[in-house]
Amino acid sequence: MTIPFIDLQAQRLRLAGKIEAAVQEAVVGGAWVMGPQVRQFEADLAAFGKAKHALGCANGTDALALPLMAWGIGRGDAVFVPSFTFAATAEVVPWFDAEPVFVDVDANTYNMDPAALERAIEGIKAAGRLTPRVVIAVDLFGQPADYPAIKAICDKYDLKLISDSAQGFGCTIDGAHPLKWADVTTTSFFPAKPLGCYGDGGAVLTNDDDLAQLMDSIRVHGKAVGVDLKNRTFDHDPKYLNMRIGLNSRLDTIQAAVLIEKLKVFGQEIEWRNAAAARYNEGLRPHVAKVPDVPAGNVSNWAQYTVEHPDRDALAAHLKAEGVPTAVYYPIPLHVQPAYEHFPRGVGGLPVTERLKDVVISLPMHSDLDAQTQDRIIAAVASFKA
């Protein structure tokens, strides 16, 4: 019997009654766009993430675009991003005629390497064609980036910092969420994410009051917000007074209802994921080149469990025959993808990224992964003969 890679149905069944009731209440309530459930979820999410403001939006990609638009990022600007990540992180940058600059990652955490970041910034400044403006650090596979070091670099060069926590929302460093260091944290509620809805959805979190207002405006077609209405009289719906170019990027009310219930158990599920990761590490360490160790003081949400193996593709074929699904994130790094290969790269290239693409493989991971199933997966890996 094939093991599910991410068992979304197990969670659905565990939470079924509460979620079904919440969805029915949202349907009967009739406020299907930006209804009261959206406001409640935003408040709950802000409390969980230790943020002053949380704003829902249509998806995790739009979440990245909102702060870039609010900051006026555009032609001639450089935005520093890792190459070892999903395309959305870099994709939003050319939307505004800015350019992503690809940065190598740390060999242990797979997240942006602060030393490589600083080399990339210095290289862009020396070339003189682009102006460094923003860093987007990614919490890959659920593990937080090195925000204290990255924040120090951002402060040194006067750069904004976005925590792309689409995979990592809920991760912490010494108990603090990435927003302690970042100007904005963004996340995705795509169903496969640790905190996922039943469709698309995303959010931005910030402690900056003015930025929150601007992003609120932009997500609804550039509507007028409080700062726009000072010393101005407008007695109609503020969405009909358009102060800036915006988007149509609203979190669906029904998805918010689902997320309210899922957020209630999210902390417990992160604990379950960490227990599952510990079991994996203990059982797999003798059989793979590297298991994912998390630095002391950090907590991962384990969006993925990813190991390294020198004969990765053969291992994947063996596991498939054993009924164990796997995934490879990411076989083609962004800096060599056809859509992105012409954009700048950090000084010295991206050797760690280019090595990882050939050796990483992800195994089944989710909050309902039981020890018996893990034993079967570990045995399958252990039985592989290269």
C-alpha positions as CSV (number, residue, x, y, z in Angstrom):
1,M,0.0,0.0,0.0
2,T,1.4,3.4,-1.0
3,I,2.1,5.8,1.8
4,P,0.8,9.4,1.2
5,F,3.5,12.0,0.9
6,I,1.4,14.5,2.8
7,D,-1.8,13.0,4.3
8,L,-4.2,15.9,4.1
9,Q,-7.2,13.6,4.5
10,A,-6.0,12.4,8.0
11,Q,-6.0,16.0,9.2
12,R,-9.4,16.7,7.5
13,L,-11.0,13.7,9.2
14,R,-9.5,14.7,12.6
15,L,-10.9,18.2,12.4
16,A,-13.9,17.4,10.2
17,G,-16.7,18.3,12.5
18,K,-15.3,21.7,13.6
19,I,-14.3,22.7,10.1
20,E,-17.6,21.7,8.5
21,A,-19.5,23.7,11.1
22,A,-17.2,26.7,10.5
23,V,-17.7,26.5,6.8
24,Q,-21.4,26.1,7.1
25,E,-21.6,29.2,9.4
26,A,-19.6,31.2,6.8
27,V,-21.9,30.1,4.0
28,V,-25.1,30.8,5.9
29,G,-23.7,34.2,7.0
30,G,-23.5,35.3,3.4
31,A,-20.5,37.7,3.7
32,W,-18.4,35.6,1.3
33,V,-15.8,38.2,0.5
34,M,-13.8,39.8,3.4
35,G,-16.4,38.7,5.9
36,P,-16.1,38.6,9.7
37,Q,-14.2,35.3,9.6
38,V,-11.4,37.1,7.7
39,R,-11.1,39.7,10.4
40,Q,-11.2,37.1,13.1
41,F,-8.5,35.0,11.4
42,E,-6.3,38.0,10.9
43,A,-6.5,38.8,14.6
44,D,-5.8,35.2,15.5
45,L,-2.9,35.0,13.1
46,A,-1.4,38.2,14.4
47,A,-1.6,36.9,17.9
48,F,0.1,33.6,17.0
49,G,2.8,35.3,15.0
50,K,3.5,38.0,17.7
51,A,2.6,40.7,15.1
52,K,0.7,44.0,15.4
53,H,-0.9,43.4,12.0
54,A,-1.9,40.4,9.9
55,L,-3.6,40.9,6.5
56,G,-5.0,38.0,4.5
57,C,-4.6,38.0,0.8
58,A,-5.3,35.7,-2.2
59,N,-2.1,33.6,-2.1
60,G,1.5,33.5,-0.9
61,T,2.8,35.0,-4.1
62,D,0.7,38.1,-3.7
63,A,1.8,38.3,-0.1
64,L,5.4,38.8,-1.4
65,A,4.2,41.4,-3.9
66,L,2.3,43.6,-1.4
67,P,5.3,45.0,0.5
68,L,7.3,45.4,-2.7
69,M,4.5,47.6,-4.1
70,A,4.1,49.5,-0.9
71,W,7.9,50.3,-0.9
72,G,7.8,51.4,-4.5
73,I,10.3,48.8,-5.7
74,G,10.9,49.3,-9.5
75,R,13.2,49.6,-12.4
76,G,16.9,49.8,-11.3
77,D,16.3,48.1,-8.0
78,A,18.0,44.9,-6.8
79,V,16.1,42.4,-4.6
80,F,18.3,39.7,-3.1
81,V,16.8,36.2,-3.1
82,P,18.0,32.6,-2.7
83,S,18.1,30.5,-5.8
84,F,17.3,27.3,-3.9
85,T,13.6,27.9,-3.5
86,F,10.3,27.9,-5.3
87,A,9.9,30.3,-8.2
88,A,7.4,32.6,-6.4
89,T,10.2,34.2,-4.3
90,A,11.9,35.6,-7.3
91,E,8.9,35.8,-9.6
92,V,7.4,38.8,-8.0
93,V,10.5,41.0,-8.4
94,P,10.3,41.3,-12.3
95,W,6.6,42.2,-12.0
96,F,7.8,45.6,-11.0
97,D,10.8,45.9,-13.4
98,A,13.2,45.3,-10.6
99,E,15.8,42.5,-10.8
100,P,16.3,39.5,-8.5
101,V,19.9,38.9,-7.5
102,F,20.5,35.2,-6.7
103,V,22.4,34.3,-3.5
104,D,23.9,31.0,-2.4
105,V,22.6,29.1,0.6
106,D,24.1,27.6,3.8
107,A,25.1,24.0,3.3
108,N,23.5,22.9,6.7
109,T,20.2,24.8,6.7
110,Y,19.7,25.3,3.0
111,N,18.7,28.9,3.8
112,M,20.3,32.1,2.6
113,D,24.0,32.3,3.5
114,P,24.6,35.7,5.2
115,A,28.2,35.8,3.9
116,A,27.1,35.1,0.4
117,L,24.5,37.8,0.8
118,E,27.0,40.4,1.8
119,R,29.2,39.5,-1.1
120,A,26.3,39.8,-3.5
121,I,25.4,43.2,-2.1
122,E,28.9,44.5,-2.5
123,G,29.1,43.1,-6.0
124,I,25.9,44.9,-7.0
125,K,27.1,48.2,-5.5
126,A,30.4,47.9,-7.2
127,A,28.8,47.2,-10.6
128,G,26.7,50.4,-10.2
129,R,23.9,49.3,-12.5
130,L,21.3,48.4,-9.7
131,T,20.5,49.9,-6.3
132,P,20.2,47.3,-3.5
133,R,16.8,47.7,-1.9
134,V,15.3,44.5,-0.4
135,V,16.4,41.1,0.9
136,I,13.9,38.2,0.8
137,A,15.0,35.4,3.0
138,V,13.2,32.1,2.7
139,D,12.4,29.7,5.6
140,L,13.0,26.6,3.5
141,F,11.4,23.3,4.4
142,G,10.2,25.0,7.6
143,Q,13.5,26.0,9.2
144,P,14.1,29.7,10.0
145,A,16.8,31.6,8.1
146,D,19.6,33.2,10.1
147,Y,17.7,36.4,10.7
148,P,20.0,37.9,13.3
149,A,22.9,37.9,10.8
150,I,20.8,38.8,7.8
151,K,19.1,41.7,9.7
152,A,22.6,43.1,10.7
153,I,23.5,43.1,7.0
154,C,20.3,44.7,6.0
155,D,20.8,47.4,8.6
156,K,24.4,48.0,7.4
157,Y,23.3,48.6,3.8
158,D,19.9,50.2,4.6
159,L,17.8,47.4,3.1
160,K,14.3,46.2,3.8
161,L,13.9,42.6,4.9
162,I,11.1,40.2,4.0
163,S,10.8,36.8,5.7
164,D,9.3,34.5,3.0
165,S,7.7,32.0,5.5
166,A,5.5,30.3,2.9
167,Q,7.0,27.0,4.1
168,G,8.1,28.1,7.5
169,F,5.3,29.9,9.2
170,G,5.5,29.0,12.9
171,C,9.2,28.5,13.0
172,T,11.1,30.4,15.7
173,I,14.6,31.4,16.8
174,D,15.0,31.3,20.6
175,G,11.2,31.6,20.8
176,A,10.9,34.6,18.5
177,H,9.2,34.5,15.2
178,P,11.1,35.9,12.1
179,L,9.1,39.1,12.3
180,K,11.3,40.1,15.3
181,W,13.9,40.9,12.7
182,A,12.0,41.3,9.4
183,D,10.0,44.3,8.2
184,V,7.4,41.8,6.9
185,T,6.7,38.1,7.2
186,T,4.7,36.6,4.3
187,T,3.1,33.2,4.2
188,S,1.0,30.8,2.1
189,F,-2.0,28.8,3.0
190,F,-1.7,26.5,0.0
191,P,-3.2,23.1,1.1
192,A,0.1,21.3,1.3
193,K,1.6,23.9,3.7
194,P,1.7,23.1,7.4
195,L,-1.0,25.7,7.9
196,G,-3.0,25.2,4.8
197,C,-6.6,26.0,3.7
198,Y,-8.9,24.2,1.2
199,G,-7.8,26.3,-1.7
200,D,-5.5,29.3,-2.2
201,G,-4.7,31.9,0.4
202,G,-1.9,33.9,1.9
203,A,-1.1,36.6,4.5
204,V,1.4,39.4,5.4
205,L,2.4,40.2,8.9
206,T,4.1,43.4,10.1
207,N,4.6,45.6,13.1
208,D,4.7,48.8,10.9
209,D,1.4,50.7,11.2
210,D,1.9,52.7,8.0
211,L,3.1,49.8,6.0
212,A,0.1,47.8,7.1
213,Q,-2.3,50.5,5.9
214,L,-0.6,50.7,2.5
215,M,-0.7,46.9,2.0
216,D,-4.4,46.9,3.1
217,S,-5.0,49.5,0.4
218,I,-3.1,47.7,-2.3
219,R,-4.8,44.3,-1.7
220,V,-8.1,45.9,-2.5
221,H,-7.5,47.9,-5.7
222,G,-5.6,50.7,-4.0
223,K,-8.7,51.7,-1.9
224,A,-8.5,54.7,0.5
225,V,-7.4,53.9,4.0
226,G,-7.1,55.9,7.1
227,V,-4.0,57.8,6.2
228,D,-5.5,58.8,2.9
229,L,-8.7,60.2,4.5
230,K,-7.0,62.7,6.9
231,N,-8.2,66.2,6.0
232,R,-10.4,64.7,3.3
233,T,-14.2,64.1,3.2
234,F,-15.5,61.0,1.5
235,D,-18.8,59.7,2.6
236,H,-18.9,56.6,0.4
237,D,-17.3,53.2,0.5
238,P,-13.5,53.8,0.5
239,K,-13.0,51.1,-2.1
240,Y,-14.4,53.6,-4.6
241,L,-11.7,56.2,-3.8
242,N,-8.6,54.7,-5.4
243,M,-5.4,56.3,-4.0
244,R,-2.8,54.0,-5.7
245,I,-2.5,51.2,-8.1
246,G,-3.5,48.0,-6.4
247,L,-4.4,44.4,-6.7
248,N,-7.5,42.2,-6.2
249,S,-6.0,40.0,-3.6
250,R,-8.4,39.1,-0.8
251,L,-8.6,36.1,1.4
252,D,-11.8,34.2,0.8
253,T,-14.2,34.1,3.8
254,I,-14.7,30.4,3.6
255,Q,-11.0,29.7,3.6
256,A,-10.6,32.0,6.6
257,A,-13.2,29.9,8.4
258,V,-11.2,26.8,7.7
259,L,-8.0,28.5,8.9
260,I,-9.5,29.7,12.1
261,E,-10.0,26.0,13.1
262,K,-6.7,24.9,11.8
263,L,-4.8,27.6,13.6
264,K,-6.3,26.5,16.9
265,V,-4.3,23.2,16.7
266,F,-1.3,24.5,14.7
267,G,1.0,24.7,17.7
268,Q,0.3,21.1,18.7
269,E,0.8,20.0,15.1
270,I,4.2,21.7,15.0
271,E,5.1,19.6,18.1
272,W,4.0,16.4,16.4
273,R,6.0,17.3,13.3
274,N,9.1,17.8,15.5
275,A,8.6,14.5,17.1
276,A,8.3,12.8,13.7
277,A,11.5,14.6,12.5
278,A,13.4,13.4,15.6
279,R,12.3,9.8,14.9
280,Y,13.4,10.1,11.3
281,N,16.8,11.5,12.3
282,E,17.5,8.7,14.7
283,G,16.5,6.0,12.2
284,L,18.0,7.5,9.0
285,R,21.3,9.0,10.1
286,P,23.3,5.8,9.4
287,H,21.7,5.4,6.0
288,V,22.0,8.8,4.3
289,A,24.7,11.3,3.7
290,K,23.0,14.0,5.8
291,V,19.9,14.4,7.9
292,P,18.4,17.8,8.6
293,D,19.8,19.0,11.9
294,V,18.3,22.3,13.2
295,P,20.6,24.8,15.0
296,A,20.3,25.0,18.8
297,G,17.5,27.4,19.8
298,N,15.7,27.1,16.5
299,V,12.4,25.4,15.9
300,S,11.3,24.2,12.5
301,N,7.8,23.5,11.4
302,W,9.1,20.7,9.2
303,A,7.1,21.6,6.1
304,Q,9.4,19.0,4.4
305,Y,11.8,16.4,5.7
306,T,14.8,16.5,3.4
307,V,17.9,14.3,3.5
308,E,20.9,14.1,1.2
309,H,22.0,11.0,-0.6
310,P,24.8,10.6,-3.2
311,D,22.6,8.3,-5.4
312,R,19.4,10.3,-4.9
313,D,17.6,9.2,-8.1
314,A,18.3,5.5,-7.6
315,L,17.1,5.8,-4.0
316,A,13.9,7.5,-5.2
317,A,13.3,4.7,-7.7
318,H,13.8,2.1,-5.0
319,L,11.5,3.8,-2.6
320,K,8.8,4.1,-5.2
321,A,9.0,0.4,-5.7
322,E,8.6,0.0,-2.0
323,G,5.4,2.2,-1.9
324,V,7.2,5.2,-0.4
325,P,6.7,8.5,-2.3
326,T,9.4,11.1,-2.5
327,A,9.9,14.6,-3.9
328,V,12.9,16.6,-5.1
329,Y,13.0,20.2,-4.1
330,Y,14.5,21.8,-6.3
331,P,16.1,19.9,-9.2
332,I,16.7,23.1,-11.2
333,P,17.7,26.1,-9.1
334,L,16.2,29.4,-10.2
335,H,19.4,31.0,-11.4
336,V,19.7,28.4,-14.2
337,Q,15.9,28.3,-15.0
338,P,15.1,29.7,-18.5
339,A,13.0,32.5,-17.1
340,Y,15.7,33.7,-14.6
341,E,19.1,32.7,-16.0
342,H,19.8,36.3,-17.3
343,F,19.4,37.9,-13.8
344,P,22.5,38.7,-11.6
345,R,24.1,36.1,-9.4
346,G,26.2,36.6,-6.2
347,V,29.9,37.0,-6.4
348,G,31.6,33.6,-6.5
349,G,28.6,31.9,-7.9
350,L,26.2,29.5,-6.1
351,P,28.3,26.3,-5.5
352,V,26.2,25.0,-2.6
353,T,23.0,25.4,-4.4
354,E,24.4,23.6,-7.5
355,R,25.5,20.7,-5.3
356,L,22.3,20.4,-3.5
357,K,20.2,20.0,-6.6
358,D,21.7,16.6,-7.2
359,V,21.6,15.1,-3.7
360,V,18.5,16.3,-1.8
361,I,15.3,14.1,-1.5
362,S,12.3,14.7,0.7
363,L,10.4,11.9,2.5
364,P,6.7,11.9,3.7
365,M,6.1,14.4,6.4
366,H,2.9,15.7,8.0
367,S,1.4,16.2,11.4
368,D,-0.4,12.8,11.4
369,L,2.6,10.7,10.5
370,D,2.7,7.8,12.9
371,A,5.6,5.8,14.1
372,Q,4.6,2.6,12.4
373,T,4.5,4.3,9.0
374,Q,7.8,6.0,9.7
375,D,9.4,2.6,10.6
376,R,8.3,1.3,7.2
377,I,9.9,4.4,5.5
378,I,13.1,4.1,7.4
379,A,13.3,0.3,6.7
380,A,12.8,1.1,3.0
381,V,15.7,3.6,3.0
382,A,17.9,1.3,4.9
383,S,17.3,-1.6,2.5
384,F,18.6,0.5,-0.5
385,K,21.8,-0.8,-1.9
386,A,23.5,1.8,-4.2
